[in-house]
Amino acid sequence: MHEEEDGGEANVCSDPRLVPFKSLDEAEIIEEGGKQEQASRLCGYLSKLSGKGPLRGFKPRWFVYDPRKCYLYYFKTPQDALPLGHIEIGDAYFSYNVEGEEGQFSVCTAEKEFLLKAPSRQVMNYWLQQLQQKRWEFSNARGSGHRDSWSSPTTAFPLTGLVGKDNGRDPRIVHLLLQQTLRTSQCERLPVCSRAPDPNAASEQSQPSALTQEEAAQLEARLQERDEQIPALCGHMERLSLEKESLQQELKALKIKVGEMNDQLGMLMETIQAKDEMIMKLSQESSTPTGNTNGSGSPQPHKDQQELGVLKDSLQGYKSQNKFLNKEILELTVLRRNAESREKAFEAKCTALEARLCQVESKYLVLLQEVKNPVCSTQEQNPASEVISRLLEDALQVESPDQQDHPIFKPNTVSEYDIYGFKTVPEEEEEEERLVAKVRALELKSLSMTDQEVSVGVKWENFLASTMNRDLVRSPELKSLIRCGVPHEHRSKVWRWCVSFHVKKFRDHLAPDYYETLLNVAREKPNPASKQIELDLLRTLPNNKHYASPSAAGIQKLRNVLVAFSWRNPDIGYCQGLNRLAAITLLYLDQEDAFWALVAIVEVFMPRDYYTKTLLGSQVDQRVFKDLMSEKLPRLHAHFEQQMVDFSLITFNWFLVVFVDSVVSDILFKIWDAFLFEGPKIIFRFALALFKYKEEEFLKLHDSTATFKYLRYFTRTILDSRKLMNIAFAGMNPFPMKQIHNRRAFHLEKVRLELTELEAIRQTFLKERETSQDRRSFVSDDEEEN
């Protein structure tokens, strides 16, 4: 619950009386708005009691109901971007006083009571009826067995792209109550997994040696300890799951009971209202003859007075009964709220245990990796070698789809594919590399469950809830959120908006079916680039299931996007690298949006000649990046210069495909979030941040061969996206785009001059070769013998 402007509590719940909320003809409400859509989206003006002291009074506010979180947001006007506050409808109850002011009702939550006023009693009844219905729908959805419905509400917009259609539902947002054990276990694990390789240790491991009996005993003890921890955790998880099921059944029974009580209360309220009408009618009938008899001087009949007294007593009894039923409903609501709180606490414990299990299994894999070489490299048959081999086989197994749907938590916490469709543990690699990939996947999953990641998701939920009635606009708040990373369930919407913003100047002057027209042209006419496109389709992202085979869902879409782009830009046609850019955008966007994303990257973000045959723009950016390296990271740049290591051989591909296949997938998509919003400056920021992240490790290497070898794979060892993003956006400042433009212009002239000189040398060489071939006389073998 938060408020920015409206404060104070409305302690006016004196003798409230609930009446049945009659359903209105919604057509009357719809006619006022003029559109059918307003009936489905609950919004409108209500007066809210706010202020303090003499300024306290009812002020008109624009109220909008958000079905994702069951919040009733209120704004000053419908055009405001940020709400003044919100009311949690999911755990609230409603009431109004029959004898109070017309249209006035109260919404009571666990923390506060809100006093609202509608223009008329009819509008008030409509709002109360709708709020009750929304609360009941949200409560049923929350208790229908979806574990994450309370923290991951259904998005108001559908997910698009290959990833959204593949997953079918949003990924779980982990709960805000993550325990401190997750952080401490991460701190214990990070030094083990991220230490630099020691040359002395490598030389010692290269020599075969046998374990002593004492070391073997210690190893078996440590392995046995790990094996004991895993079944204990699994058993605890099973008990928690059973307890959770019992709580869910108890909660369902309470909800059914509350529904029955609501039905009974409605019937009693209708009876009360009917009797109230009868009392008023009888009172009017009795008052008329009484006046006449008084006028004539005759006494009032004693029978009418007795009947009126009986009716008043009955009315008082119904009021008491109404109060009792209200109290009963409130008690049931509290019971339901307590049951839901217990369920949330157990879910948080389940998540913490899952994270702890990831930590234990990660350490377990690291231990196996450390002990494998000295045990298995001995020529003698050691009993421990068979044990370690079996443990390695078990550890490298990934979770199958059948295990994912099992209600009981399984120890294998790494799926075959991640949420983006990339294979987590490659099968064709060697055993040691597969083991490293499994450790990396476990660490990534553990990092994704930190409370910092969850807080980012909550910020996005609040921001999108405040903009649910309007389109996104560029703002410092949106920029800050995108730099933190866009959650998986909102990435399709944000990417689509970013692309539309950058290519709006193109699309405004083109027909709506421009993309389909390009595809029709491609079907009718042969394209010179089609052959090379077909050759590169299966080589685009072979480790992603959406592009792994000719029948995969993304292959045809990728073909359409690349062919359409080649017809739009015949001077470029197709360049290796465009296929990976298009493949990444297709994971979250539809075909047409992915096509325009490719247009935005090539025609808006990147300089001209970036993807042409000469790759002129790409070469210029490498020289600009070298200048930035010497300024931002002078020690590391001097170290590379001293060892004569040309890092542009590696970074050239970073810039060409925006880090695709260079970093882990979680970091890759966070880079793309900022890249699609801010442009090419993001590539320079993260390229510098990657070197800054591993600067100390590079400085420890004093051999050019080892340095270049580490340069080829060091980006895959960076897993902490939060640390990397902090370096990119805070450690690299100031970072003006004007400076990059100036350096591009400076180096562009130099590169063009060098290319002109090279072309002149090439032409001279070709002429000399043709001349020498004309003068050369060829003789047969027989002539040479003679």
C-alpha positions in Angstrom: 0.0 0.0 0.0 1.5 3.3 -0.9 0.2 6.8 -1.3 1.8 10.0 -2.4 -0.9 12.7 -2.0 -3.9 11.3 -0.3 -3.4 10.6 3.4 -5.3 10.1 6.5 -7.7 7.3 7.6 -11.4 7.4 7.4 -12.6 6.2 10.8 -16.2 6.5 9.9 -17.3 2.9 10.1 -19.9 3.5 12.7 -22.7 1.0 12.6 -22.2 0.1 8.9 -25.0 -1.9 7.3 -24.5 -4.1 4.3 -27.2 -4.4 1.8 -27.5 -6.7 -1.2 -25.6 -5.4 -4.2 -28.1 -5.6 -7.0 -26.7 -6.0 -10.5 -27.4 -3.0 -12.8 -28.0 -3.0 -16.5 -24.5 -2.5 -17.7 -25.8 -1.0 -20.9 -26.6 2.2 -19.0 -23.0 2.6 -17.9 -21.7 1.7 -21.4 -23.9 4.3 -23.0 -22.4 7.0 -20.9 -18.9 6.0 -22.1 -20.0 5.4 -25.6 -17.7 2.3 -26.0 -18.1 -1.4 -25.2 -14.5 -1.6 -24.0 -15.2 0.5 -20.9 -17.5 -2.2 -19.6 -14.7 -4.7 -19.4 -12.1 -2.2 -18.0 -13.3 -0.9 -14.7 -12.5 2.8 -14.4 -14.2 6.1 -13.7 -14.5 9.1 -11.4 -15.1 8.7 -7.7 -14.7 11.1 -4.8 -12.2 10.1 -2.2 -11.9 11.4 1.4 -8.4 12.7 1.8 -6.4 15.5 3.6 -6.0 16.3 7.2 -7.5 18.8 9.6 -9.7 21.6 8.2 -8.6 20.6 4.6 -10.1 17.1 4.9 -12.8 16.5 2.4 -13.9 14.6 -0.7 -11.8 15.1 -3.8 -12.6 13.7 -7.3 -10.1 11.0 -8.4 -9.9 8.9 -11.5 -9.9 5.2 -10.4 -8.6 2.4 -12.6 -8.7 -1.3 -11.7 -5.7 -3.5 -12.5 -6.7 -7.2 -12.9 -3.0 -8.4 -12.8 -2.5 -7.5 -9.1 -6.1 -6.8 -8.0 -5.2 -3.1 -7.3 -7.5 -0.1 -7.7 -5.2 2.7 -8.7 -6.4 6.3 -8.4 -5.1 9.3 -10.3 -5.8 13.1 -10.3 -6.9 13.0 -14.0 -7.1 10.2 -16.6 -4.1 11.7 -18.4 -1.7 11.3 -15.4 1.2 8.8 -15.8 1.8 8.0 -12.2 -0.9 7.1 -9.7 -1.4 8.9 -6.4 -1.8 5.5 -4.7 -3.6 2.2 -4.8 -6.1 0.1 -2.9 -5.5 -3.6 -2.5 -8.9 -5.1 -3.4 -7.8 -8.7 -3.1 -7.9 -8.7 0.7 -10.4 -5.9 1.3 -14.1 -5.9 2.3 -16.8 -3.3 1.4 -19.6 -1.7 3.3 -21.9 1.3 3.4 -24.3 2.9 5.8 -27.9 3.0 4.7 -28.6 6.1 6.8 -25.4 7.8 5.6 -24.9 10.2 2.7 -26.1 8.9 -0.7 -23.4 7.1 -2.8 -20.9 6.9 0.1 -19.2 3.6 0.8 -16.0 2.4 2.4 -13.3 -0.1 1.3 -11.4 -1.6 4.3 -8.0 -3.3 3.8 -5.7 -4.8 6.3 -3.9 -1.5 6.9 -6.4 1.3 6.2 -10.0 2.2 5.5 -10.8 4.3 2.4 -14.0 6.3 2.2 -15.3 6.8 -1.3 -18.4 8.5 -2.8 -20.2 7.9 -6.0 -22.4 10.4 -7.8 -25.5 8.3 -7.1 -26.7 5.2 -5.3 -27.0 3.3 -8.6 -23.4 4.0 -9.5 -22.3 3.0 -6.0 -24.1 -0.3 -6.3 -22.4 -0.9 -9.7 -18.9 -0.2 -8.3 -19.5 -2.4 -5.3 -20.8 -5.2 -7.4 -17.9 -5.0 -9.8 -15.3 -4.8 -7.0 -16.8 -7.9 -5.3 -16.7 -9.8 -8.6 -13.1 -8.7 -9.3 -12.1 -9.7 -5.8 -13.7 -13.1 -6.2 -12.2 -13.7 -9.6 -8.7 -12.8 -8.3 -9.2 -15.0 -5.2 -10.2 -18.0 -7.3 -7.3 -17.5 -9.7 -4.9 -17.3 -6.8 -6.2 -20.5 -5.2 -6.5 -22.5 -8.4 -3.2 -24.3 -8.1 -0.9 -21.8 -9.9 2.0 -21.5 -7.5 3.2 -18.1 -8.7 -0.1 -16.3 -9.3 0.4 -14.1 -6.3 3.8 -12.8 -7.4 3.6 -13.2 -11.2 0.2 -12.0 -12.4 -0.9 -12.7 -15.9 0.4 -10.0 -18.2 -2.2 -7.8 -20.0 -0.4 -8.3 -23.3 0.4 -11.6 -25.1 4.0 -12.8 -25.4 5.2 -12.8 -29.0 8.2 -14.4 -30.7 9.6 -17.9 -30.5 10.4 -17.8 -26.8 7.0 -16.5 -25.7 5.1 -19.2 -27.8 7.5 -21.9 -26.7 7.2 -21.4 -22.9 3.4 -20.9 -22.9 3.4 -19.2 -19.6 5.5 -16.6 -17.8 8.6 -17.8 -15.9 8.4 -17.8 -12.1 9.3 -14.6 -10.4 10.9 -15.8 -7.2 9.5 -14.5 -3.9 10.7 -11.4 -2.1 11.4 -13.4 1.1 14.6 -15.1 -0.1 16.6 -16.0 3.0 20.1 -14.8 3.8 21.5 -18.3 3.3 21.4 -17.8 -0.5 23.7 -14.8 -0.4 26.2 -16.4 2.0 26.3 -19.6 0.0 27.0 -17.6 -3.1 29.8 -15.8 -1.4 31.3 -19.1 -0.4 31.1 -20.4 -4.0 32.2 -17.5 -6.1 35.9 -17.6 -5.2 36.0 -21.3 -6.0 34.5 -21.0 -9.4 36.1 -17.8 -10.6 39.7 -18.1 -9.6 42.3 -17.8 -12.3 44.1 -20.9 -13.5 47.5 -21.5 -11.8 50.3 -22.6 -14.2 52.1 -24.4 -11.3 49.0 -26.3 -10.4 48.4 -27.3 -14.1 52.0 -28.6 -14.3 51.5 -30.6 -11.1 48.2 -32.1 -12.4 49.8 -33.1 -15.6 51.9 -35.7 -13.8 50.0 -38.8 -12.9 49.9 -39.5 -9.2 47.9 -41.8 -7.0 45.8 -40.9 -3.9 46.9 -42.1 -0.6 44.5 -44.1 1.5 44.0 -41.2 3.9 43.1 -38.8 1.0 40.7 -41.4 -0.5 39.0 -41.8 2.9 38.7 -38.0 3.2 37.3 -37.8 -0.3 34.7 -40.6 0.4 33.7 -38.8 3.6 33.2 -35.5 1.8 31.2 -37.2 -1.0 29.1 -39.1 1.5 28.4 -35.9 3.3 27.2 -34.3 0.1 25.1 -37.4 -0.7 23.4 -37.2 2.7 22.6 -33.5 2.3 20.8 -34.0 -1.0 18.3 -36.7 0.2 17.7 -34.7 3.4 16.8 -31.6 1.3 14.6 -33.7 -1.0 12.8 -35.2 1.9 12.3 -31.8 3.4 10.9 -30.5 0.1 8.5 -33.5 -0.1 7.2 -32.7 3.4 6.8 -29.0 2.5 4.9 -30.0 -0.7 2.5 -32.2 1.2 1.9 -29.5 3.8 1.4 -27.0 1.0 -1.3 -29.2 -0.5 -3.1 -29.6 2.8 -3.0 -25.8 3.2 -4.4 -25.3 -0.3 -7.2 -27.7 0.5 -7.9 -25.9 3.7 -7.9 -22.6 1.9 -10.3 -23.9 -0.7 -12.7 -25.1 1.9 -12.6 -21.7 3.6 -13.3 -20.0 0.3 -16.3 -22.3 -0.3 -17.6 -21.5 3.1 -17.2 -17.8 2.5 -19.1 -18.2 -0.8 -21.9 -20.0 1.0 -22.0 -17.3 3.7 -22.2 -14.6 1.0 -25.1 -16.4 -0.6 -26.9 -16.7 2.7 -26.2 -13.1 3.5 -27.6 -12.0 0.1 -30.8 -13.9 0.8 -31.1 -12.4 4.3 -30.4 -8.9 2.9 -33.1 -9.3 0.3 -35.5 -10.4 3.0 -34.6 -7.4 5.1 -35.1 -5.0 2.2 -38.5 -6.5 1.5 -39.5 -6.1 5.1 -38.1 -2.6 5.2 -40.3 -1.7 2.2 -43.3 -3.3 4.0 -42.6 -1.4 7.2 -42.4 1.9 5.3 -45.6 1.1 3.4 -47.4 0.2 6.6 -46.1 3.3 8.4 -47.5 5.5 5.6 -50.8 3.7 5.7 -51.0 4.0 9.4 -50.1 7.6 9.6 -52.9 8.7 7.2 -55.9 7.4 9.2 -54.2 8.4 12.4 -54.2 12.0 11.2 -57.8 11.8 10.2 -58.9 10.3 13.5 -56.9 12.9 15.4 -58.6 15.6 13.4 -62.0 14.2 14.3 -61.0 13.9 18.0 -61.3 10.0 18.1 -58.4 8.0 19.8 -55.8 6.1 17.7 -56.5 2.3 17.5 -54.3 0.4 20.0 -53.9 -2.5 17.5 -52.0 -0.4 15.0 -49.6 0.8 17.7 -48.9 -2.8 18.8 -48.2 -3.9 15.2 -45.9 -1.0 14.6 -44.0 -1.9 17.7 -43.6 -5.5 16.6 -42.3 -4.4 13.2 -39.8 -2.1 14.9 -38.6 -4.9 17.1 -38.2 -7.1 14.0 -36.3 -4.4 12.2 -33.9 -4.1 15.2 -33.5 -7.9 15.2 -32.6 -8.0 11.6 -30.1 -5.2 12.1 -28.4 -7.2 14.9 -28.4 -10.3 12.7 -26.9 -8.3 9.9 -24.1 -7.1 12.2 -23.4 -10.6 13.3 -23.2 -11.8 9.7 -20.9 -9.0 8.9 -18.6 -9.9 11.7 -18.7 -13.5 10.6 -17.6 -12.5 7.1 -14.7 -10.5 8.5 -13.5 -13.4 10.6 -13.6 -15.7 7.6 -11.7 -13.1 5.6 -9.0 -13.0 8.3 -8.8 -16.8 8.3 -8.4 -16.8 4.6 -5.7 -14.1 4.8 -3.8 -16.1 7.4 -4.0 -19.3 5.3 -2.6 -17.4 2.3 0.2 -15.9 4.4 1.2 -19.4 5.5 1.1 -20.6 2.0 3.3 -17.7 0.8 5.8 -18.4 3.7 6.0 -22.1 2.7 6.6 -21.1 -0.9 9.4 -18.8 0.2 10.9 -21.6 2.2 10.6 -23.9 -0.8 12.4 -21.4 -3.0 15.2 -20.9 -0.4 15.7 -24.7 -0.2 15.8 -24.9 -4.0 18.4 -22.2 -4.1 20.4 -23.9 -1.3 20.2 -27.2 -3.3 21.6 -25.4 -6.3 24.6 -24.2 -4.2 25.2 -27.7 -2.8 25.1 -29.3 -6.2 27.3 -26.7 -7.7 30.0 -27.3 -5.0 29.5 -31.0 -5.5 30.3 -30.6 -9.2 33.3 -28.5 -8.5 34.6 -31.1 -6.1 34.2 -33.8 -8.6 36.0 -31.8 -11.2 38.9 -31.2 -8.8 39.3 -34.9 -7.8 38.7 -36.4 -11.2 42.1 -35.9 -12.7 44.3 -37.2 -9.9 42.1 -40.3 -9.4 41.2 -41.2 -13.0 44.6 -40.5 -14.5 46.3 -43.2 -12.6 47.1 -46.4 -14.5 46.3 -48.6 -11.5 42.6 -49.5 -11.0 41.5 -47.4 -8.0 38.1 -48.2 -6.4 37.4 -44.5 -6.1 37.7 -44.0 -9.8 34.6 -46.0 -10.5 32.6 -44.1 -7.9 33.7 -40.8 -9.3 32.8 -41.9 -12.9 29.3 -42.9 -11.8 28.9 -39.7 -9.9 30.0 -37.7 -13.0 27.4 -39.5 -15.1 24.7 -38.8 -12.6 25.7 -35.2 -12.3 25.7 -34.5 -16.0 22.1 -35.7 -16.4 19.7 -32.9 -17.2 16.1 -32.7 -16.3 13.7 -34.2 -18.8 10.3 -32.7 -19.6 8.6 -35.5 -17.7 10.5 -34.6 -14.5 9.6 -30.9 -14.9 5.9 -31.6 -14.6 6.3 -33.9 -11.5 4.7 -32.3 -8.4 7.5 -33.3 -6.1 10.8 -31.3 -6.4 13.5 -33.2 -8.1 17.3 -32.9 -7.3 18.1 -32.3 -11.0 17.5 -28.5 -11.2 19.0 -27.9 -14.7 16.7 -28.3 -17.6 17.9 -29.4 -21.0 17.1 -25.9 -22.5 17.0 -22.5 -20.8 14.0 -20.2 -21.2 15.5 -18.8 -24.4 15.8 -22.2 -26.0 19.6 -22.5 -25.7 21.0 -25.9 -24.7 22.4 -25.7 -21.2 24.7 -28.8 -21.3 26.0 -29.5 -24.9 26.1 -33.2 -25.6 28.8 -33.2 -28.3 31.4 -31.6 -25.9 33.9 -33.5 -23.8 33.0 -34.6 -20.3 35.0 -31.9 -18.6 33.4 -29.2 -20.7 30.0 -30.6 -20.0 30.7 -30.5 -16.3 31.8 -26.9 -16.5 28.6 -26.1 -18.5 26.5 -27.7 -15.8 28.2 -25.7 -13.1 27.6 -22.5 -15.0 23.9 -23.3 -15.5 23.5 -24.0 -11.8 25.2 -20.7 -10.9 23.1 -18.8 -13.3 19.9 -20.2 -11.9 21.1 -19.4 -8.4 21.9 -15.8 -9.4 18.5 -15.4 -11.0 16.8 -16.2 -7.6 18.4 -13.3 -5.7 16.2 -10.7 -4.1 17.8 -8.1 -6.3 16.4 -9.8 -9.4 13.0 -10.0 -7.8 13.0 -6.3 -6.9 13.6 -5.4 -10.5 10.6 -7.5 -11.5 8.4 -5.7 -8.9 9.6 -2.3 -10.2 8.6 -3.3 -13.7 5.2 -4.5 -12.5 4.5 -1.1 -10.7 5.7 0.9 -13.7 3.6 -1.0 -16.3 0.6 -0.8 -14.0 0.9 3.0 -13.9 1.0 3.1 -17.8 -1.6 0.5 -18.5 -3.9 3.0 -20.1 -1.3 4.6 -22.4 1.7 3.8 -24.5 5.2 3.9 -23.3 7.2 7.2 -23.6 10.9 7.8 -23.3 11.7 9.0 -19.8 14.5 8.8 -17.3 12.5 6.3 -15.2 12.1 4.0 -18.2 15.8 4.3 -19.1 16.8 3.4 -15.6 14.5 0.4 -15.6 15.7 -0.9 -19.0 19.3 -0.6 -17.8 18.4 -3.0 -15.0 17.1 -5.5 -17.5 13.6 -6.2 -18.8 11.9 -9.2 -17.2 11.2 -12.1 -19.5 7.4 -11.7 -19.5 7.6 -8.0 -20.5 10.5 -8.2 -23.0 8.2 -8.7 -26.0 6.3 -5.5 -25.3 9.3 -3.4 -24.6 11.3 -4.6 -27.6 8.3 -4.0 -29.9 7.9 -0.4 -28.6 11.7 0.3 -28.9 11.7 -0.9 -32.5 8.6 1.1 -33.4 10.1 4.2 -31.9 13.3 4.0 -33.9 11.7 3.1 -37.3 8.6 5.3 -37.1 10.1 7.8 -39.6 10.4 5.0 -42.1 7.1 3.3 -41.5 5.0 6.5 -41.7 5.9 6.9 -45.4 5.3 3.2 -46.3 2.3 1.1 -46.9 1.0 -1.0 -43.9 1.6 -4.2 -46.0 5.2 -3.2 -46.9 6.7 -6.3 -45.4 4.3 -8.7 -47.1 5.0 -6.9 -50.4 8.7 -7.6 -50.0 8.0 -11.3 -49.4 5.8 -11.5 -52.5 8.6 -9.9 -54.6 11.1 -12.5 -53.1 8.7 -15.3 -54.1 8.4 -14.1 -57.7 12.0 -13.1 -58.4 15.3 -14.8 -57.7 17.5 -13.0 -55.2 21.3 -13.1 -55.5 21.6 -13.4 -51.7 19.2 -16.4 -51.4 21.9 -19.0 -51.9 24.1 -17.7 -49.1 21.1 -17.2 -46.8 20.2 -20.8 -47.2 23.7 -21.9 -46.4 23.8 -19.9 -43.2 20.3 -20.7 -41.8 21.3 -23.9 -39.9 24.6 -22.3 -38.9 22.9 -19.3 -37.2 22.3 -20.6 -33.7 22.8 -24.4 -33.8 22.6 -24.6 -30.0 19.1 -23.1 -29.9 16.2 -25.5 -30.4 14.3 -22.9 -32.5 17.0 -23.0 -35.2 18.6 -26.5 -34.7 16.9 -28.3 -37.6 15.3 -27.5 -40.9 11.9 -28.2 -39.5 12.4 -25.9 -36.4 9.9 -23.2 -35.9 12.3 -20.3 -36.4 14.0 -21.4 -39.7 11.2 -20.3 -42.0 10.7 -17.0 -40.1 14.4 -16.3 -40.3 14.5 -17.0 -44.0 11.6 -14.6 -44.6 13.2 -11.8 -42.6 16.6 -12.1 -44.3 15.1 -12.3 -47.8 12.9 -9.3 -47.2 15.7 -7.3 -45.8 17.9 -8.2 -48.8 15.3 -6.8 -51.2 15.0 -3.6 -49.1 18.8 -3.1 -49.1 20.1 -4.4 -52.4 23.5 -2.6 -51.8 24.0 -4.8 -48.7 22.0 -7.8 -49.8 23.1 -10.2 -47.1 26.1 -10.2 -44.8 27.2 -12.9 -42.4 26.1 -11.6 -39.0 22.7 -10.3 -40.1 21.3 -13.9 -39.6 22.2 -13.9 -35.9 20.8 -10.4 -35.3 17.5 -11.5 -36.9 17.5 -14.8 -35.0 17.8 -13.0 -31.6 15.0 -10.6 -32.4 12.7 -13.4 -33.6 12.9 -15.0 -30.1 10.7 -12.2 -28.8 9.2 -10.5 -31.8 7.0 -11.6 -34.7 8.3 -11.7 -38.3 7.4 -8.2 -39.3 8.6 -6.7 -36.0 11.9 -8.6 -36.3 12.3 -7.3 -39.9 11.9 -3.7 -38.6 14.3 -4.4 -35.7 16.9 -5.5 -38.3 16.2 -2.3 -40.2 16.7 -0.2 -37.1 20.0 -1.9 -36.3 21.5 -1.5 -39.8 20.0 1.8 -41.0 19.5 3.7 -37.7 22.0 2.5 -35.1 25.1 1.5 -37.1 27.0 3.8 -39.4 26.9 3.3 -43.2 29.1 0.5 -44.7 28.9 -1.4 -41.4 27.6 -4.6 -43.1 28.8 -4.1 -46.6 31.5 -6.2 -48.3 34.3 -3.9 -47.1 32.9 -3.8 -43.5 34.3 -0.2 -43.4 32.2 0.9 -40.4 33.1 -2.2 -38.4 36.8 -1.5 -39.0 36.4 2.1 -37.9 34.6 1.0 -34.7 37.5 -1.2 -33.8 39.9 1.7 -33.9 37.5 3.8 -31.8 37.3 1.0 -29.3 41.1 0.8 -29.1 41.2 4.6 -28.3 38.6 4.1 -25.5 40.6 1.1 -24.1 43.7 3.3 -23.8 41.6 5.9 -21.9 39.3 3.9 -19.7 41.6 0.9 -19.1 45.2 2.1 -19.6 46.9 -0.7 -17.6 45.2 -3.5 -19.6 45.8 -1.7 -22.9 49.5 -1.3 -22.1 49.6 -5.0 -21.1 48.1 -6.1 -24.5 50.5 -3.8 -26.3 53.5 -5.2 -24.4 52.5 -8.8 -25.3 51.5 -7.7 -28.9 48.1 -9.2 -28.5 45.5 -7.8 -31.0 42.2 -8.0 -29.1 40.3 -6.6 -32.1 40.4 -10.2 -33.5 38.0 -11.1 -30.8 36.1 -7.8 -30.3 35.3 -7.4 -34.0 32.6 -10.1 -33.8 31.2 -8.5 -30.6 30.4 -5.4 -32.5 29.2 -7.1 -35.7 26.6 -9.3 -34.0 26.1 -7.4 -30.7 27.7 -10.1 -28.4 25.6 -13.1 -29.8 27.4 -16.3 -28.9 30.0 -14.4 -26.9 28.3 -14.1 -23.5 25.9 -16.3 -21.5 22.3 -15.9 -22.6 21.1 -14.1 -19.4 23.6 -11.3 -19.9 23.1 -11.3 -23.7 19.4 -10.3 -23.5 20.1 -7.7 -20.8 22.6 -6.1 -23.2 20.0 -6.2 -26.0 17.4 -4.6 -23.8 19.6 -1.5 -23.4 20.9 -1.7 -27.0 17.5 -1.5 -28.6 16.6 1.5 -26.3 19.9 3.5 -26.4 21.7 2.4 -29.5 25.3 1.5 -30.4 26.8 3.3 -27.4 25.8 0.3 -25.4 28.2 -2.0 -27.4 31.2 0.2 -26.4 30.0 0.3 -22.8 29.7 -3.5 -22.3 32.8 -4.3 -24.4 34.8 -2.1 -21.9 32.9 -3.5 -19.0 33.8 -7.1 -20.0 37.5 -6.3 -20.0 37.2 -4.3 -16.8 35.4 -7.3 -15.1 38.4 -9.6 -15.8 41.2 -7.0 -15.8 43.1 -8.5 -12.9 43.0 -12.0 -14.4 44.5 -10.6 -17.7 47.3 -8.8 -15.9 48.3 -12.0 -14.2 49.0 -13.7 -17.5 52.5 -13.0 -18.8 52.5 -15.2 -21.9 51.0 -14.0 -25.2 49.7 -17.4 -26.1 48.0 -17.9 -22.7 46.6 -14.3 -23.0 45.1 -14.9 -26.4 43.7 -18.3 -25.3 42.0 -16.7 -22.3 40.8 -13.9 -24.5 38.8 -16.3 -26.6 36.7 -17.7 -23.9 36.8 -15.3 -20.9 33.4 -13.8 -21.6 31.7 -17.2 -21.0 33.1 -17.2 -17.4 31.3 -13.9 -16.5 27.9 -14.8 -14.9 27.0 -12.0 -12.5 25.0 -9.7 -14.8 24.4 -7.1 -11.9 28.1 -6.6 -11.4 28.7 -6.3 -15.1 25.9 -3.8 -15.6 27.1 -1.7 -12.7 30.5 -1.5 -14.3 29.0 -0.6 -17.7 26.7 2.1 -16.6 28.5 3.5 -13.5 32.2 2.6 -13.9 32.6 3.8 -17.5 31.1 7.3 -17.1 31.4 9.9 -18.5 30.5 8.3 -21.9 29.2 11.0 -24.4 28.0 9.8 -27.8 29.5 12.9 -29.3 33.0 11.7 -28.5 32.3 8.4 -30.4 31.0 10.3 -33.4 34.1 12.5 -33.5 36.4 9.6 -33.3 34.5 7.7 -36.0 34.9 10.6 -38.4 38.6 10.9 -37.6 39.3 7.2 -38.2 37.0 6.9 -41.1 39.2 9.1 -43.3 42.3 7.1 -42.3 40.7 3.7 -43.1 39.3 5.0 -46.4 42.8 6.2 -47.3 44.4 2.8 -46.4 41.7 0.9 -48.3 42.4 3.1 -51.4 46.1 2.4 -51.2 45.5 -1.3 -50.8 43.1 -1.3 -53.8 45.8 0.5 -55.9 48.4 -2.1 -54.8 46.0 -4.9 -55.7 45.3 -3.4 -59.2 49.0 -3.0 -59.8 49.7 -6.6 -58.8 46.9 -7.9 -61.1 48.3 -6.0 -64.1 51.8 -7.3 -63.5 50.6 -10.8 -63.2 48.6 -10.6 -66.4 51.7 -9.2 -68.2 53.9 -12.0 -66.9 51.4 -14.7 -68.0 51.3 -13.3 -71.5 55.1 -13.4 -71.9 55.4 -16.9 -70.4 55.9 -19.6 -73.1 54.7 -23.1 -72.3 56.5 -26.2 -73.7 55.6 -29.9 -73.5 57.5 -32.5 -71.5 58.8 -34.0 -74.7 60.2 -30.7 -75.8 61.9 -30.2 -72.5 63.5 -33.6 -72.8 64.8 -32.8 -76.3 
